[in-house]
């Protein structure tokens, strides 16, 4: 379940990064995206009622994490995180960490591309580790993003 929570966190962070939520919608969007990602991650485990419980727990944890991240990050945080994430996925060598920091809020984070994969011919993916520190609390995430034909990255 811990791995599934990190996958859900990764999905929330990356989706917020690449989608760029704005204004007062941050917390709501983060909560919704987190709930979806957490539910999907929870669906990977168990069978029958055990799987339903995992989906429920994943949905609740994802919503809580997504809401906190969305509520706490401002537009500059998201811009810095987006730029760093795009740079890391496009150009940073494997196991090399890139960082961002907003001097106004004190929020910061890292992105470290890990393993490169090609699950199907022409589909290029990168596993990554990402951290975001907001208000002294660090959320750590692991995930996989695949480059789409238009050059955008999509969480798997």
C-alpha positions as a LaTeX table, in Angstrom:
\begin{tabular}{lrrr}
\hline
Residue & $x$ (\AA) & $y$ (\AA) & $z$ (\AA) \\
\hline
Unk1 & 0.00 & 0.00 & 0.00 \\
Unk2 & 2.94 & 2.34 & 0.70 \\
Unk3 & 4.09 & 1.96 & $-2.93$ \\
Unk4 & 0.56 & 2.66 & $-4.15$ \\
Unk5 & 0.39 & 5.82 & $-2.01$ \\
Unk6 & 3.67 & 7.01 & $-3.53$ \\
Unk7 & 2.32 & 6.25 & $-7.00$ \\
Unk8 & $-0.81$ & 8.25 & $-6.20$ \\
Unk9 & 1.30 & 11.08 & $-4.83$ \\
Unk10 & 3.41 & 10.99 & $-7.99$ \\
Unk11 & 0.31 & 11.23 & $-10.12$ \\
Unk12 & $-1.00$ & 14.18 & $-8.13$ \\
Unk13 & 2.32 & 16.05 & $-8.16$ \\
Unk14 & 2.96 & 15.40 & $-11.82$ \\
Unk15 & $-0.60$ & 16.22 & $-12.87$ \\
Unk16 & $-0.52$ & 19.46 & $-10.89$ \\
Unk17 & 2.89 & 20.17 & $-12.38$ \\
Unk18 & 1.99 & 19.56 & $-15.99$ \\
Unk19 & $-1.59$ & 20.82 & $-15.88$ \\
Unk20 & $-0.79$ & 23.97 & $-13.90$ \\
Unk21 & $-3.82$ & 24.52 & $-11.65$ \\
Unk22 & $-4.33$ & 28.17 & $-10.75$ \\
Unk23 & $-5.97$ & 30.53 & $-8.28$ \\
Unk24 & $-8.50$ & 29.36 & $-5.69$ \\
Unk25 & $-9.11$ & 26.18 & $-7.67$ \\
Unk26 & $-5.77$ & 24.70 & $-6.51$ \\
Unk27 & $-7.06$ & 22.80 & $-3.51$ \\
Unk28 & $-10.20$ & 21.56 & $-5.26$ \\
Unk29 & $-8.30$ & 20.42 & $-8.35$ \\
Unk30 & $-5.60$ & 18.79 & $-6.22$ \\
Unk31 & $-8.21$ & 16.99 & $-4.13$ \\
Unk32 & $-10.04$ & 15.68 & $-7.19$ \\
Unk33 & $-6.87$ & 14.63 & $-9.00$ \\
Unk34 & $-5.52$ & 13.05 & $-5.82$ \\
Unk35 & $-8.73$ & 11.12 & $-5.24$ \\
Unk36 & $-8.71$ & 9.79 & $-8.80$ \\
Unk37 & $-5.03$ & 8.85 & $-8.68$ \\
Unk38 & $-5.41$ & 7.28 & $-5.23$ \\
Unk39 & $-8.44$ & 5.27 & $-6.31$ \\
Unk40 & $-6.64$ & 4.02 & $-9.40$ \\
Unk41 & $-3.59$ & 3.09 & $-7.35$ \\
Unk42 & $-5.77$ & 1.30 & $-4.80$ \\
Unk43 & $-7.46$ & $-0.69$ & $-7.56$ \\
Unk44 & $-4.13$ & $-2.41$ & $-8.24$ \\
Unk45 & $-4.36$ & $-4.39$ & $-5.01$ \\
Unk46 & $-6.50$ & $-7.22$ & $-3.65$ \\
Unk47 & $-9.63$ & $-8.87$ & $-4.94$ \\
Unk48 & $-13.29$ & $-8.51$ & $-4.13$ \\
Unk49 & $-13.96$ & $-6.56$ & $-0.94$ \\
Unk50 & $-10.22$ & $-6.25$ & $-0.27$ \\
Unk51 & $-9.84$ & $-4.43$ & $-3.56$ \\
Unk52 & $-12.81$ & $-2.20$ & $-2.76$ \\
Unk53 & $-11.21$ & $-1.30$ & 0.57 \\
Unk54 & $-7.91$ & $-0.53$ & $-1.17$ \\
Unk55 & $-9.72$ & 1.74 & $-3.65$ \\
Unk56 & $-11.47$ & 3.54 & $-0.79$ \\
Unk57 & $-8.29$ & 4.04 & 1.21 \\
Unk58 & $-6.37$ & 5.11 & $-1.90$ \\
Unk59 & $-9.09$ & 7.60 & $-2.81$ \\
Unk60 & $-9.13$ & 9.17 & 0.65 \\
Unk61 & $-5.34$ & 9.35 & 0.99 \\
Unk62 & $-4.95$ & 10.70 & $-2.54$ \\
Unk63 & $-7.59$ & 13.37 & $-1.92$ \\
Unk64 & $-5.89$ & 14.47 & 1.32 \\
Unk65 & $-2.44$ & 14.67 & $-0.26$ \\
Unk66 & $-3.69$ & 16.35 & $-3.43$ \\
Unk67 & $-5.73$ & 18.90 & $-1.49$ \\
Unk68 & $-2.78$ & 19.84 & 0.71 \\
Unk69 & $-0.41$ & 20.23 & $-2.21$ \\
Unk70 & $-2.96$ & 22.18 & $-4.24$ \\
Unk71 & $-3.89$ & 24.47 & $-1.35$ \\
Unk72 & $-0.35$ & 25.28 & $-0.41$ \\
Unk73 & 1.39 & 25.90 & $-3.72$ \\
Unk74 & 1.16 & 29.25 & $-5.46$ \\
Unk75 & 1.52 & 30.01 & $-9.19$ \\
Unk76 & 5.28 & 30.63 & $-8.92$ \\
Unk77 & 5.78 & 27.31 & $-7.09$ \\
Unk78 & 3.90 & 25.49 & $-9.85$ \\
Unk79 & 5.78 & 27.33 & $-12.61$ \\
Unk80 & 9.15 & 26.48 & $-11.06$ \\
Unk81 & 8.12 & 22.87 & $-10.48$ \\
Unk82 & 6.78 & 22.57 & $-14.04$ \\
Unk83 & 9.94 & 23.96 & $-15.60$ \\
Unk84 & 12.14 & 21.72 & $-13.47$ \\
Unk85 & 10.05 & 18.62 & $-14.19$ \\
Unk86 & 9.99 & 19.24 & $-17.94$ \\
Unk87 & 13.76 & 19.83 & $-17.94$ \\
Unk88 & 14.41 & 16.72 & $-15.87$ \\
Unk89 & 12.25 & 14.43 & $-18.00$ \\
Unk90 & 13.54 & 15.85 & $-21.30$ \\
Unk91 & 17.21 & 16.46 & $-20.60$ \\
Unk92 & 18.52 & 15.30 & $-17.23$ \\
Unk93 & 20.61 & 12.12 & $-17.19$ \\
Unk94 & 19.40 & 9.11 & $-15.26$ \\
Unk95 & 19.89 & 9.35 & $-11.46$ \\
Unk96 & 20.74 & 13.08 & $-11.63$ \\
Unk97 & 18.62 & 15.34 & $-9.45$ \\
Unk98 & 17.34 & 18.75 & $-10.48$ \\
Unk99 & 15.93 & 21.15 & $-7.90$ \\
Unk100 & 13.64 & 24.15 & $-7.73$ \\
Unk101 & 13.08 & 26.65 & $-4.93$ \\
Unk102 & 10.69 & 29.58 & $-4.56$ \\
Unk103 & 12.50 & 32.19 & $-2.42$ \\
Unk104 & 9.21 & 33.97 & $-1.70$ \\
Unk105 & 7.38 & 30.98 & $-0.17$ \\
Unk106 & 10.34 & 28.81 & 0.84 \\
Unk107 & 8.75 & 25.86 & $-0.97$ \\
Unk108 & 11.12 & 23.63 & $-2.89$ \\
Unk109 & 11.41 & 20.28 & $-4.58$ \\
Unk110 & 13.43 & 17.86 & $-6.61$ \\
Unk111 & 12.97 & 15.67 & $-9.67$ \\
Unk112 & 15.23 & 12.70 & $-10.37$ \\
Unk113 & 14.74 & 10.66 & $-13.55$ \\
Unk114 & 15.46 & 7.01 & $-12.83$ \\
Unk115 & 14.99 & 4.26 & $-15.40$ \\
Unk116 & 14.22 & 4.85 & $-19.09$ \\
Unk117 & 11.85 & 2.40 & $-20.75$ \\
Unk118 & 10.24 & 1.84 & $-24.12$ \\
Unk119 & 7.16 & $-0.31$ & $-23.36$ \\
Unk120 & 6.12 & $-0.26$ & $-27.02$ \\
Unk121 & 8.04 & 0.83 & $-30.10$ \\
Unk122 & 8.06 & 4.63 & $-30.25$ \\
Unk123 & 6.70 & 5.08 & $-26.69$ \\
Unk124 & 9.43 & 6.62 & $-24.52$ \\
Unk125 & 8.91 & 6.59 & $-20.74$ \\
Unk126 & 10.90 & 7.62 & $-17.69$ \\
Unk127 & 10.49 & 6.47 & $-14.14$ \\
Unk128 & 11.15 & 9.32 & $-11.74$ \\
Unk129 & 11.31 & 10.28 & $-8.10$ \\
Unk130 & 9.93 & 13.66 & $-7.08$ \\
Unk131 & 9.77 & 15.54 & $-3.81$ \\
Unk132 & 7.85 & 18.67 & $-2.87$ \\
Unk133 & 8.43 & 20.43 & 0.44 \\
Unk134 & 5.66 & 22.80 & 1.53 \\
Unk135 & 5.52 & 24.30 & 5.00 \\
Unk136 & 8.36 & 22.07 & 6.18 \\
Unk137 & 6.51 & 18.87 & 5.16 \\
Unk138 & 8.02 & 16.82 & 2.36 \\
Unk139 & 5.93 & 14.60 & 0.11 \\
Unk140 & 7.90 & 12.02 & $-1.83$ \\
Unk141 & 6.58 & 10.38 & $-4.96$ \\
Unk142 & 7.61 & 7.74 & $-7.47$ \\
Unk143 & 6.04 & 7.33 & $-10.85$ \\
Unk144 & 6.38 & 6.81 & $-14.57$ \\
Unk145 & 5.68 & 9.41 & $-17.24$ \\
Unk146 & 5.55 & 8.70 & $-20.97$ \\
Unk147 & 6.13 & 11.24 & $-23.72$ \\
Unk148 & 3.18 & 11.69 & $-26.04$ \\
Unk149 & 3.51 & 12.33 & $-29.79$ \\
Unk150 & 2.99 & 16.08 & $-29.14$ \\
Unk151 & 5.97 & 16.10 & $-26.72$ \\
Unk152 & 3.89 & 16.39 & $-23.54$ \\
Unk153 & 4.48 & 13.97 & $-20.66$ \\
Unk154 & 1.63 & 11.82 & $-19.34$ \\
Unk155 & 1.56 & 9.87 & $-16.09$ \\
Unk156 & 1.07 & 6.15 & $-16.44$ \\
\hline
\end{tabular}
